Amino acid sequence: MHSNWQAIRNESAHGIERKLSFEDESSLEKILDDSNFLEEVFFRLIFHIIGYTGEFYQFSQYGYPITSLKN
C-alpha cells in the first residue's frame, strides 16, 4: 500500500489536475480505484489509532472483500 500511496499522494500534493471524462472509461475507473484505495488507507489509519481489531471491508480490492485486521 505504501508505493500506491506515494503515487497518489504525489499527484494530489503537487496540484496535478484530474479531469473526469465520461468518454474515457479507463481514466474514470482509475480515479474511482484511487478513491477506494485512499478510503481504505484512511480507515486503516483510524483503526490503528483506536486499536481496532476485527473485520472490515477492504475497499482497495475489487468486490470489497471482508478481511480481518489483527494487531
C-alpha positions in Angstrom: 0.0 0.0 0.0 2.9 2.3 0.6 4.0 2.6 -3.0 0.4 3.1 -4.2 0.0 5.8 -1.5 3.2 7.6 -2.7 2.0 7.7 -6.3 -1.5 9.0 -5.4 -0.1 11.4 -2.8 2.4 13.0 -5.1 -0.3 13.8 -7.7 -2.6 15.4 -5.2 0.1 17.2 -3.2 1.7 18.8 -6.3 -1.6 20.0 -7.8 -1.9 17.7 -10.8 -5.4 18.2 -12.1 -7.6 15.2 -12.6 -10.4 15.6 -15.1 -13.4 13.4 -15.2 -14.1 12.4 -18.7 -17.0 10.1 -19.2 -15.8 9.3 -22.7 -12.6 7.8 -21.3 -13.8 5.0 -19.0 -10.3 3.8 -18.1 -9.4 7.2 -16.6 -12.7 7.3 -14.7 -12.1 3.8 -13.4 -8.6 4.7 -12.3 -9.9 7.7 -10.3 -12.5 5.5 -8.7 -9.9 2.9 -7.8 -7.6 5.5 -6.3 -10.5 6.9 -4.3 -11.4 3.5 -2.9 -7.7 2.9 -2.1 -7.5 6.2 -0.2 -10.6 5.4 1.7 -9.1 2.1 2.9 -5.9 3.8 3.9 -7.9 6.3 5.9 -9.9 3.6 7.7 -6.7 1.6 8.4 -5.1 4.7 10.0 -8.1 5.3 12.2 -8.3 1.6 13.1 -4.6 1.7 14.1 -5.1 4.9 16.2 -8.1 3.5 18.1 -6.7 0.0 18.4 -9.5 -1.7 16.4 -9.2 -5.4 15.6 -11.8 -7.3 13.7 -13.5 -7.4 10.3 -13.6 -4.6 7.8 -14.3 -4.1 4.1 -11.1 -4.0 2.0 -12.0 -1.1 -0.4 -8.7 -1.4 -2.3 -9.8 -4.8 -3.7 -12.4 -5.5 -6.3 -15.7 -6.7 -4.7 -14.7 -5.2 -1.4 -14.0 -8.5 0.4 -14.3 -8.6 4.2 -11.0 -9.2 5.9 -9.8 -9.4 9.4 -7.5 -6.9 11.0 -5.2 -8.0 13.8 -2.7 -6.1 15.9 
